[in-house]
């Protein structure tokens, strides 16, 4: 009986947990990342191209003396590169892998809002229909009548996977091309 009570307490605690998410758009879709990983949002610009990188790596920026890689999230999902507009911005994120903190930027079409999402309102990732790898998705939530895809930053921005892809030669990985 004690185990069942603990399980119920845990389930009740999960349904009452509320987290803040930064919601942004890529094309006509809405995505979100937890605000605890967001350092800042900056205007897109001054991205320096780095030769021999996968197509989804736009380049690097100088952020107050630190070199920060910039990843085109749309391209990372296997889609076309993001068209730069006046609303395009770079979201600077902290990604933790193996106890190390890495600072990376992601290119997004526009930032929409910061919203609180109750854990009870988060549905599991669907196995089809999102157009991106299922392991990139932490869940889905409905916010103001629109579905928002909650991203698993540890998978989307896996430093190990990105490093591995960056070390491969042109054509070694299907669908990944180095910039000229």
C-alpha positions as CSV (number, residue, x, y, z in Angstrom):
1,X,0.0,0.0,0.0
2,X,2.8,2.4,0.8
3,X,4.2,2.1,-2.8
4,X,0.8,2.9,-4.3
5,X,0.6,6.0,-2.1
6,X,4.0,7.2,-3.2
7,X,3.1,6.6,-6.8
8,X,-0.1,8.6,-6.4
9,X,1.8,11.5,-4.6
10,X,4.3,11.6,-7.5
11,X,1.6,11.7,-10.1
12,X,-0.3,14.5,-8.2
13,X,3.0,16.5,-7.9
14,X,3.6,16.1,-11.6
15,X,0.2,17.4,-12.6
16,X,0.7,20.5,-10.5
17,X,4.2,21.3,-11.9
18,X,4.3,24.4,-14.0
19,X,7.3,25.3,-16.2
20,X,8.1,28.4,-18.3
21,X,8.9,28.0,-21.9
22,X,10.2,30.3,-24.6
23,X,7.9,29.9,-27.6
24,X,9.2,30.6,-31.1
25,X,8.3,29.9,-34.7
26,X,10.0,28.1,-37.6
27,X,7.9,28.5,-40.7
28,X,4.3,28.0,-39.6
29,X,5.1,25.7,-36.6
30,X,5.5,26.7,-33.0
31,X,8.3,25.3,-30.8
32,X,9.3,25.8,-27.2
33,X,12.3,25.4,-25.0
34,X,12.5,25.7,-21.2
35,X,13.5,29.2,-20.1
36,X,16.0,27.8,-17.7
37,X,18.3,27.0,-20.7
38,X,17.8,30.4,-22.4
39,X,20.6,32.9,-21.7
40,X,19.4,35.6,-24.1
41,X,17.9,36.5,-27.4
42,X,19.8,38.6,-29.9
43,X,19.2,40.0,-33.4
44,X,20.5,37.9,-36.2
45,X,23.7,39.3,-37.6
46,X,27.5,39.1,-37.8
47,X,27.6,35.3,-38.2
48,X,31.0,34.2,-39.5
49,X,30.9,31.2,-41.8
50,X,33.2,28.3,-40.8
51,X,34.3,26.1,-43.7
52,X,33.8,22.3,-43.7
53,X,30.9,22.4,-41.3
54,X,27.6,20.6,-41.8
55,X,24.9,22.7,-43.5
56,X,22.9,23.2,-40.3
57,X,25.8,25.1,-38.7
58,X,25.5,28.7,-39.9
59,X,28.8,29.7,-38.3
60,X,29.9,31.4,-35.2
61,X,29.3,34.7,-33.5
62,X,31.4,36.7,-31.0
63,X,29.3,37.1,-27.9
64,X,31.1,39.5,-25.6
65,X,34.5,37.8,-26.4
66,X,33.2,34.2,-26.5
67,X,32.9,32.2,-29.7
68,X,29.4,30.8,-29.9
69,X,28.4,28.3,-32.6
70,X,25.1,29.2,-34.4
71,X,22.8,26.3,-35.5
72,X,20.1,26.8,-38.1
73,X,17.3,24.8,-36.3
74,X,15.2,24.4,-39.4
75,X,18.2,22.9,-41.3
76,X,19.0,20.7,-38.2
77,X,15.5,19.3,-38.6
78,X,16.4,18.3,-42.2
79,X,14.5,21.2,-43.8
80,X,15.5,24.2,-45.9
81,X,17.8,26.8,-44.3
82,X,16.0,29.6,-42.5
83,X,15.3,32.6,-44.7
84,X,16.7,35.6,-42.8
85,X,14.2,38.4,-42.2
86,X,14.0,41.4,-39.9
87,X,12.3,39.2,-37.3
88,X,14.9,36.4,-37.4
89,X,16.9,36.1,-34.2
90,X,19.4,33.9,-32.4
91,X,18.4,32.3,-29.1
92,X,21.5,31.7,-27.0
93,X,21.1,28.5,-25.0
94,X,23.0,26.6,-22.4
95,X,23.2,22.8,-23.2
96,X,24.6,20.5,-20.5
97,X,26.2,17.2,-21.6
98,X,28.3,15.0,-19.4
99,X,28.4,17.7,-16.7
100,X,29.8,20.3,-19.1
101,X,27.9,23.4,-20.1
102,X,28.1,24.5,-23.7
103,X,26.7,27.7,-25.1
104,X,25.1,27.5,-28.5
105,X,22.8,29.7,-30.6
106,X,19.8,28.6,-32.6
107,X,18.4,30.6,-35.5
108,X,14.6,31.0,-35.3
109,X,12.1,32.9,-37.5
110,X,10.7,34.8,-34.6
111,X,10.2,34.6,-30.8
112,X,6.6,34.7,-29.8
113,X,6.3,34.7,-26.1
114,X,7.2,33.2,-22.7
115,X,4.4,31.1,-21.4
116,X,3.8,28.8,-18.4
117,X,2.8,25.3,-19.3
118,X,1.4,22.9,-16.8
119,X,3.0,19.4,-16.9
120,X,-0.5,17.9,-17.0
121,X,-1.1,19.7,-20.3
122,X,1.9,18.1,-22.0
123,X,1.2,15.2,-24.2
124,X,3.8,12.6,-25.2
125,X,5.6,13.1,-28.5
126,X,3.7,11.7,-31.5
127,X,5.5,9.0,-33.5
128,X,4.6,10.6,-36.8
129,X,3.4,13.8,-38.4
130,X,5.8,16.4,-36.9
131,X,8.3,16.3,-39.7
132,X,11.2,16.1,-37.3
133,X,13.0,13.2,-35.5
134,X,10.8,11.9,-32.7
135,X,13.7,11.9,-30.2
136,X,14.0,15.7,-30.7
137,X,10.5,16.1,-29.1
138,X,10.0,16.2,-25.4
139,X,6.2,16.5,-25.7
140,X,3.4,18.7,-27.2
141,X,1.2,21.2,-25.5
142,X,-1.7,23.3,-26.6
143,X,-1.1,27.0,-26.0
144,X,-3.8,29.6,-26.9
145,X,-5.4,27.1,-29.3
146,X,-2.2,26.2,-31.1
147,X,0.0,23.1,-30.7
148,X,3.5,23.8,-29.5
149,X,6.3,21.2,-29.9
150,X,8.4,21.1,-26.8
151,X,12.0,20.4,-27.8
152,X,14.5,18.1,-26.0
153,X,17.6,20.3,-26.3
154,X,19.9,17.6,-25.2
155,X,19.0,15.6,-28.3
156,X,18.5,18.5,-30.8
157,X,21.8,20.2,-29.8
158,X,23.7,17.1,-28.8
159,X,27.3,18.4,-28.7
160,X,28.7,14.9,-29.3
161,X,26.5,14.3,-32.4
162,X,27.2,17.8,-33.8
163,X,31.0,17.3,-33.3
164,X,30.9,14.0,-35.0
165,X,29.1,15.4,-38.0
166,X,31.5,18.3,-38.2
167,X,34.5,16.0,-38.3
168,X,33.1,14.0,-41.2
169,X,34.0,14.8,-44.8
170,X,31.6,16.1,-47.4
171,X,29.1,13.4,-48.5
172,X,29.9,11.0,-45.7
173,X,26.5,11.6,-44.1
174,X,23.4,11.5,-46.3
175,X,21.6,14.8,-46.1
176,X,24.4,16.6,-44.4
177,X,26.5,18.9,-46.6
178,X,29.4,21.1,-45.7
179,X,29.1,24.8,-46.7
180,X,31.4,25.8,-49.6
